[in-house]
Amino acid sequence: MEPTILKSVEDGIAVVSFNRPRVRNAFNHATLRLLALTLDEVASSPEVECVVLTGEGDTFCSGDDLNEAATITDEQHSNILEVVQGLTYQLRAMPKPVIAAIDGYAVGGGLELTFACDIRIATERARFCTPEVTRSLLISNATSSLLPRLIGDGRAREMLFTGRMYDAAWAHRVGLINEIVPDGELRARAVNLARDIVKSASPTLPVTKQLLNAVTQAEVKAAIDGETAALQTTSILDSRDRIQEFLSKTTAAQSGA
């Protein structure tokens, strides 16, 4: 059985990818823990100078594995939340630049992870959505701080309140992504961009990243603390009806019913 997170390193570039294409790279607890371990490895590796975060198949990451979310307890949900929130700290503390290469769907927690990356590029067919409120769930990963900084407060509120799906053209126009790449060329473009960074890098690059993040560090910590506190006042059990309803609709659509 293949690992749910893949890693390859070549010419100073680590490509880390979600590897659950059958479920649109949705992450469960085990996948999140493996991602955390993998990010630790590339952060400490002297062979790695830049990181590309992406997904196998035609989807970046569709967020929480709702089949798991529909069955877990509040204690298990709390454990998952701790790992999820920790990933934002890991990505921001990574001494190397991180490029999120987004193909297909980037949804919920999957999209929210990209907010902590340094650069985001996406294919023409990429789609972006934060559907938490439509499933009686709450945002995480410092989204309450990072998303408004990327696209502006008003657009962030619209995105979060409606749970609407947005296309790549909109995401590029508002600043959610840096660049749109033709379908089929994403991995090559991300690696070439990483090569440009590695080629021009000097010992001041990690310091520069640190300086950029220091400006918002207190705000990001406050956002994560606030999101965690809010999540702890709710029960995953309260979300189950909405989650089951969504899963039923998805199953019916896939079966043609």
Secondary structure per residue as TSV (DSSP state, phi and psi in degrees):
chain	resnum	aa	ss	phi	psi
A	1	M	-	360.0	127.8
A	2	E	-	-70.1	147.4
A	3	P	-	-64.4	152.4
A	4	T	S	-82.5	-8.2
A	5	I	E	-127.6	127.4
A	6	L	E	-106.9	150.2
A	7	K	E	-141.2	133.5
A	8	S	E	-136.7	148.1
A	9	V	E	-130.3	127.6
A	10	E	E	-151.3	131.4
A	11	D	T	53.6	39.8
A	12	G	T	81.5	3.2
A	13	I	E	-114.1	123.7
A	14	A	E	-98.6	127.3
A	15	V	E	-105.8	116.0
A	16	V	E	-112.4	125.9
A	17	S	E	-136.4	142.6
A	18	F	E	-66.9	137.5
A	19	N	-	-132.6	59.3
A	20	R	-	-132.3	57.9
A	21	P	G	-60.7	-25.6
A	22	R	G	-66.6	-23.8
A	23	V	G	-117.4	33.0
A	24	R	T	52.9	38.5
A	25	N	T	57.7	28.8
A	26	A	-	-62.0	145.8
A	27	F	B	-106.1	137.4
A	28	N	-	-104.7	-177.4
A	29	H	H	-59.5	-43.9
A	30	A	H	-62.7	-39.5
A	31	T	H	-64.9	-42.2
A	32	L	H	-63.3	-41.7
A	33	R	H	-65.4	-39.5
A	34	L	H	-67.6	-37.0
A	35	L	H	-63.6	-42.1
A	36	A	H	-61.0	-43.7
A	37	L	H	-64.4	-41.1
A	38	T	H	-66.0	-41.3
A	39	L	H	-64.3	-36.9
A	40	D	H	-60.6	-42.6
A	41	E	H	-62.8	-48.1
A	42	V	H	-71.5	-29.8
A	43	A	H	-64.7	-36.5
A	44	S	H	-94.4	-8.2
A	45	S	-	-78.1	125.8
A	46	P	T	-70.2	-14.0
A	47	E	T	-80.6	-16.6
A	48	V	-	-103.6	127.8
A	49	E	S	-116.9	-16.9
A	50	C	E	-153.1	151.1
A	51	V	E	-125.8	136.4
A	52	V	E	-112.2	124.0
A	53	L	E	-106.3	123.3
A	54	T	E	-150.1	-169.4
A	55	G	E	-133.8	148.2
A	56	E	S	-79.5	153.5
A	57	G	T	78.0	-149.9
A	58	D	T	-106.1	22.5
A	59	T	-	-138.5	138.1
A	60	F	S	-69.9	-68.7
A	61	C	B	-167.2	128.9
A	62	S	-	-94.7	15.0
A	63	G	-	86.1	-149.1
A	64	D	B	-59.2	140.8
A	65	D	-	-73.7	102.8
A	66	L	H	-68.6	-22.8
A	67	N	H	-65.2	-36.1
A	68	E	H	-74.0	-43.7
A	69	A	H	-60.5	-27.7
A	70	A	T	-77.0	-8.4
A	71	T	T	-124.9	-12.5
A	72	I	-	-78.8	161.4
A	73	T	-	-89.1	170.5
A	74	D	H	-62.3	-36.8
A	75	E	H	-65.3	-42.8
A	76	Q	H	-65.1	-39.2
A	77	H	H	-62.1	-39.5
A	78	S	H	-64.3	-39.2
A	79	N	H	-65.1	-41.1
A	80	I	H	-64.5	-43.4
A	81	L	H	-58.2	-40.5
A	82	E	H	-60.7	-41.9
A	83	V	H	-68.3	-43.7
A	84	V	H	-59.7	-50.0
A	85	Q	H	-64.1	-34.3
A	86	G	H	-64.1	-29.8
A	87	L	H	-64.0	-35.4
A	88	T	H	-62.8	-44.9
A	89	Y	H	-61.4	-41.2
A	90	Q	H	-62.2	-46.4
A	91	L	H	-64.6	-39.8
A	92	R	H	-73.1	-33.7
A	93	A	H	-82.4	-12.5
A	94	M	-	-53.5	123.2
A	95	P	S	-73.0	-2.8
A	96	K	S	-114.5	149.6
A	97	P	-	-61.5	144.8
A	98	V	E	-121.0	123.5
A	99	I	E	-104.7	122.8
A	100	A	E	-89.4	120.1
A	101	A	E	-107.0	107.6
A	102	I	E	-108.5	120.1
A	103	D	-	-121.3	145.1
A	104	G	S	63.5	-136.8
A	105	Y	E	-84.8	133.9
A	106	A	E	-125.2	105.7
A	107	V	E	-129.1	143.2
A	108	G	H	52.9	-128.8
A	109	G	H	-61.0	-27.2
A	110	G	H	-65.6	-46.3
A	111	L	H	-65.5	-41.0
A	112	E	H	-62.1	-30.5
A	113	L	H	-63.1	-32.8
A	114	T	H	-69.2	-21.9
A	115	F	T	-63.7	-25.0
A	116	A	T	-90.0	-4.0
A	117	C	S	-81.0	163.2
A	118	D	S	-82.5	-36.7
A	119	I	E	-138.5	142.3
A	120	R	E	-127.2	125.4
A	121	I	E	-125.1	154.7
A	122	A	E	-149.3	158.1
A	123	T	E	-79.0	166.6
A	124	E	T	-61.3	-31.6
A	125	R	T	-88.9	1.7
A	126	A	-	-63.2	146.9
A	127	R	E	-134.6	143.9
A	128	F	E	-127.6	134.6
A	129	C	E	-157.2	139.2
A	130	T	-	-119.6	87.7
A	131	P	-	-91.4	11.4
A	132	E	G	-52.1	-47.5
A	133	V	G	-63.2	-28.2
A	134	T	G	-75.1	-11.8
A	135	R	G	-117.8	16.5
A	136	S	T	59.1	34.9
A	137	L	-	-112.8	171.0
A	138	L	-	-118.4	154.2
A	139	I	-	-71.8	162.9
A	140	S	-	-148.4	-167.5
A	141	N	T	61.0	32.5
A	142	A	T	60.7	24.8
A	143	T	H	-58.2	-35.1
A	144	S	H	-63.7	-18.2
A	145	S	H	-105.6	-48.2
A	146	L	H	-73.0	-39.8
A	147	L	H	-65.0	-47.4
A	148	P	H	-59.9	-32.7
A	149	R	H	-67.6	-30.9
A	150	L	H	-79.5	-43.9
A	151	I	H	-121.8	-0.1
A	152	G	-	96.4	150.7
A	153	D	H	-63.2	-46.2
A	154	G	H	-63.0	-45.0
A	155	R	H	-66.3	-37.7
A	156	A	H	-62.1	-43.0
A	157	R	H	-64.1	-42.4
A	158	E	H	-60.1	-46.1
A	159	M	H	-61.7	-44.4
A	160	L	H	-75.8	-36.4
A	161	F	H	-76.3	-32.0
A	162	T	H	-93.0	-27.1
A	163	G	-	66.8	21.5
A	164	R	-	-72.1	152.9
A	165	M	-	-91.1	131.4
A	166	Y	E	-117.9	149.0
A	167	D	E	-93.2	176.5
A	168	A	H	-67.2	-34.9
A	169	A	H	-62.1	-43.6
A	170	W	H	-63.9	-45.7
A	171	A	H	-59.9	-38.3
A	172	H	H	-71.2	-41.2
A	173	R	H	-62.5	-37.8
A	174	V	H	-91.8	-5.9
A	175	G	T	95.8	10.2
A	176	L	S	-70.5	-34.0
A	177	I	-	-124.6	154.5
A	178	N	S	-83.7	-30.0
A	179	E	E	-157.2	145.3
A	180	I	E	-103.4	131.9
A	181	V	E	-116.3	140.4
A	182	P	-	-56.4	144.2
A	183	D	T	-55.2	136.2
A	184	G	T	92.4	-9.1
A	185	E	-	-114.8	9.0
A	186	L	H	-63.9	-52.5
A	187	R	H	-59.6	-44.9
A	188	A	H	-62.9	-42.5
A	189	R	H	-66.5	-41.0
A	190	A	H	-63.5	-41.7
A	191	V	H	-67.9	-39.5
A	192	N	H	-64.4	-39.8
A	193	L	H	-63.8	-41.5
A	194	A	H	-62.6	-38.5
A	195	R	H	-62.7	-41.2
A	196	D	H	-60.2	-40.4
A	197	I	H	-66.7	-46.1
A	198	V	H	-62.3	-41.1
A	199	K	H	-61.4	-38.7
A	200	S	H	-97.0	1.1
A	201	A	-	-69.6	151.3
A	202	S	-	-142.8	175.2
A	203	P	T	-59.6	-14.7
A	204	T	H	-83.7	-10.2
A	205	L	H	-62.2	-52.4
A	206	P	H	-61.7	-31.3
A	207	V	H	-67.8	-39.8
A	208	T	H	-62.0	-44.6
A	209	K	H	-61.1	-42.3
A	210	Q	H	-61.9	-41.2
A	211	L	H	-65.2	-42.5
A	212	L	H	-61.8	-42.4
A	213	N	H	-73.9	-28.4
A	214	A	H	-61.6	-30.8
A	215	V	T	-61.1	-34.7
A	216	T	T	-110.6	4.7
A	217	Q	H	-59.4	-46.4
A	218	A	H	-64.0	-39.2
A	219	E	H	-65.7	-42.1
A	220	V	H	-64.5	-43.3
A	221	K	H	-61.6	-42.6
A	222	A	H	-62.4	-39.0
A	223	A	H	-65.1	-45.8
A	224	I	H	-65.4	-41.9
A	225	D	H	-61.4	-42.8
A	226	G	H	-67.0	-43.0
A	227	E	H	-64.2	-41.6
A	228	T	H	-63.8	-43.4
A	229	A	H	-62.2	-42.3
A	230	A	H	-64.4	-42.1
A	231	L	H	-64.8	-32.0
A	232	Q	H	-75.8	-14.5
A	233	T	T	-89.7	-6.3
A	234	T	S	-111.9	163.6
A	235	S	-	-114.2	136.4
A	236	I	G	-61.1	-24.4
A	237	L	G	-63.3	-31.1
A	238	D	G	-68.3	-19.3
A	239	S	G	-94.3	-9.5
A	240	R	H	-62.6	-39.2
A	241	D	H	-62.0	-44.5
A	242	R	H	-65.0	-41.4
A	243	I	H	-64.3	-45.5
A	244	Q	H	-64.2	-36.5
A	245	E	H	-63.7	-43.5
A	246	F	H	-64.5	-43.9
A	247	L	H	-63.2	-38.6
A	248	S	H	-64.6	-43.0
A	249	K	H	-64.3	-40.2
A	250	T	H	-64.4	-43.4
A	251	T	H	-63.0	-42.7
A	252	A	H	-64.4	-41.2
A	253	A	H	-64.8	-39.7
A	254	Q	H	-69.7	-29.6
A	255	S	H	-89.0	-6.9
A	256	G	T	82.0	13.5
A	257	A	-	-75.3	360.0
